[in-house]
Amino acid sequence: MRMGPEGIACRGATVAGDWLVVAITSRYELNHELWGFNGQGWWLLAQRSAPQAIWPCPLGGAGNRDLIVFRHASTDYDLYRLKWRDKTLSTYASAGAWTSSLLDGGDPTRDKAWRAVGATFAQPANRGKSDSVDSVTIALEYSLDDGLTWVTAASQNTTAAATRTFTVQSAFATIPSARHLQLRVSWTSITDWAPVLTAVWAEYETLDNAPNRRRWELTVDAGDRNVRRDGQLDNQTGRQKIVALWDAWEARATLIFRDVDNDTDPVDYRVRIEEIDESVTKPSDAARWGESRVAITLAEV
């Protein structure tokens, strides 16, 4: 989790509204960011890919604003209010987000099945305009690839500015699995109030210790032109089957498995290959492609 500005270039700095404000080009994807320090910590005030935020200057409260930030190669500029004045002249941004660090359950070496995630909102007193009718949208997202892509787990619209405690949570219909999980909470459509995030949580089981999970042991006849259950010839060669099984085992990929009684009990199981052993019937077959028997052990995720 970032705790302050980390940049490769400074585009200006100033003191405005009791804040130290700096404009930088970030080392992360070269985004242009505006950071502020208020004595309690650094806060990311704005972020965009273009244009650059440059020359932050104090306004001294003119027009009920505290800061002006210019844009590179443009006559446009952005105005910021850093001091709360009243319920209608607040310091709320129109949108915002909080991103967690990588969550690994204290063990970064083992894969986990993530069962549920949630975010709790609470506050000791009303914040903003307590009688506001503005609808604020809260979204809870998760990432399994260190923030490269995000998936929405749950979202909620709330207009109850006086509501001090509520939870946004989700139990996954399809259980994601990974060593790390990252959470992001975002607020949109904000005018004069916003719920306060107090905690995020995630439930998980380490895959090695997950109780009451089905296991299957079976042998795959990896030969050419095998006949499938529907009576058709399998288009995959034996070698293609062998390579696919070994690749899935090495990548610890999650697969869909249908048991032998799937016709009468049509259930799809999400599994991983825990053990794999390839053998040939006769030593003389060792040099032949696609004539192996592959014994595998499947474990439900």
N, C-alpha and C positions, 0 to 999 in steps of 0.2 A: 504494500500500500504506500502510495506517495505521501510524504509528510510535508512537502514544500516544493518550491520551484526548482527544477533541474533543467537548465537551459544551456544552449551553445552560443547565445547572443542576447544582450540586453538592449531593448528598444526604448528605454526611458524609465525613470522612476520619480516618484513624488510622494509627498505627505498630504493627504486630503481627508477631512472628516475624522481625524485621529487614527487614520490608517496609513501604513506604509504600503504603497502600491508600486509594483514593478511590471513592466511589459517585457516578455521574453519570447524567443524562439525555442521551443522545447526540444530536448534531445529525443523525445518519443514521437516518431513519425513527422518531425519538424512542424508540429502544430504551433500556432501562435496563441499564447496564453497571457492572461492578466491575473496576477496573484496579489493578494492583500494580506497584511499582517496587522492584527488588532490588539496585540499584547497577549492573546490567548493561544494563538497558533496561526499557521498559514492557511488561507482559503483560496480555492480556485474560483475566481470571479467570472471568467469568461474563457472560452476556448473555441478556436475555429481553424480551418486549414488555410483560409485566405479571406480577406487581405490581412496583412500584418497590422497588429495593434501597436501604435507608436505614440510617443510624446504624451504620456498621461500628465494632466495639469489640474490643479485644484480650482474649484469654482467658488469656494467660500460660501456655499449655500444659495447662490444666485439661482432663481427659478426653482428653489427647493431641490437643487442638485448639488452634489459635492465634488464630482469628478467628470472631466471630459477626456476622452481618449480618441485620438485621430486614427485614421486609416491610411496606410501607405498608398501613395500614388492615387489619392482620391480626395475629393472635397467633403466626403461624408465623415461623420464622427459618431461616437456613442456617448451617451450621458448616463451617469450612475448616481444613485442615492445611497450613501454609506451610513447615514444617520437616520434612525427612526424618528419621525416627526409626529405623526398621529396615525389613526387607523386607516385613513385613506392615502396618506403619504408615507407608505411603509418602505422597507428595504427589500421586499420580496422580488426575486427574479421571476420571469414568466415560466421558467422551467429549470429543473436541476436534477442532479443524479449523485448517488453515493455508490462507490464500488468497493467491494471487499478485497482483501488480500487472498491468496490461494489457501483454501481450506483443505486440510489433509487429515483431520481427526487425530493429529499428533503422531501419525505414522505415514511418512511420505513414501515408504517402500512398498506399500500394499494397495492393490486395487480395492475399491469400495463400490457397493451398490447403494446409490443415494435414494432413499425412500421418500423423503418429504423435505420441503423447505418452507420457510416462513419469515415474515417481518412483523415486528410489533411496534405500534405507535402509541405513545403516551406522553403526557405533559402535566406538570404540577399546576399549571394555570393556563387560562385561555391565551392563545397567541394570535396576534392579528385582530381582525374584526370578528368579534364573537357572534354577531348576528348576520354574518355574510351568507349569501345564497349562491356564491360561486361554487361550481362543481370542479373539484380537483381530481385528477386521474392519477392513481398510484399503480405502478407496474413493478412486479418482481420478476427478474430475469436471472438465468443461470448460464454459465459457460463451462464447457469441458475441455476447451483448448486454449486456456490461459487468456481469455478475452478476445480471441480472434473472431468468434461468432457468438451470438447471444440468442437464447430461446426464452420466450415469455412463459413463465410458470403460472402466474396468476396476476390478475389486475382487478382494480376496484375503483369505482367512482363514488365520491362522497361529497355531500353538500352540508353535512352537519359540522359546522365549524366549532360548535360547543362540545362535540364528542371528544372526550379526552383519551379514550383507550379503545383500540380495535386492532385486529390482526389480519394480515393478508397472507394466505398460505396455500400450499398445493401438495397433494399426494399424487405422485406420477402414475398415470395409467400404464405407461411404458417406462420401466425402471432404467434410468441412465447409469452407466458404470464408468468410473475413471478413478485415477489416483487422487486427483485434485478437483475441487469444485470452486467456482467463483460466483459470487452473487452481486447483483446490481439492483438498486432501488431507484426509481425515477419518479419525479413529480412533473406534471404538465398542466397547462391551463390554470395557472396561478395568477390571482390579481391582488387579493388583500388578506389571505390567510393560507396556511399550509400545515398539515399534520406533522408532528415531530417524530422522527425515527429514533427509537431507543435500543432496538436489538434486532439482529437477524440470527437465524438458526437453521441447521440442517441435520436431518436424521440419516444415518447410514449404517451399513453392516460391512465389515471386511469380508471379502468373498471367501477367504479361507475358513472363516469362522461362522459363516451364515448358517443358522440352524434350520433343520427340516427342509432341506433342499434336495430335490430328486437327483439321482445319479443313474446313468446308463452305461453299460459296458457292451460293446458290440464290435463285430468285425466286418469291414467293408471289403467286398470283392472288387478290387480295382482292376478290372479287365476291360478290353475293348468290346464294343457291340453287345453290352449287357442288355437284357430285356427288363424294362421297368414294370411296375405293378399294373400300369394301364395297358400293357401288352405292346407298347411301342419300344423301338430300339433307342437306347440312350445315345444322344449325340456326342457326349463327352467321351474322349478316349480314356483309357486307363491311366495314362500318364497325367492327363489333365486333372483327373480326380485326385491322384496322389499329391500333385503340386498344390491343389486347392486346400486339401486337408492340412498339409504341413504349413502353408502360409497362414491359415486361420489359427493354427496352434501357436505359431511364432508371434503373430500380432495380438494374440489373446482377444480375437474378435468375438463379438456376440452374434450367434447364429440362431436361426429359427429351426426347431427340430420337431418332427411329427412322429409319434410313436407308431408301432406296428398296428395298434388298434385304432388308428386315426379315423378309419371309415365309420366306426360305430361311436367313437368318442373324439369328435373333431376339435382337439385342443392343440394350439401352437405353444411350444415351450421355448423360452429364450435361454440358450445354453452357451457354454464355452467348452472347448476341448482342453481337458486337464492333463490327459496322458495320451501318448500316441506311440505306436510301435509298428514298424513296417517289416514284413517278412515275405519270403518266397517259398513256394511249396518244395521246390528242388533247387539245390545249388546251381544246377545247369540253367535255371530260369533267371539267375541274377542279372544276366546281361540283356535280358529281354525287357523292352519298354512296356509298361502297362500291364504287368502280370503279377502284381503284388497283392498281398492281403494285409490290410491295415487295421490293427486293433486300436480302438480309441475308447477313452472314458470321457463321457459328457457330464457336466455339472450344471444344474439349473442356476441361473443368475437371479 
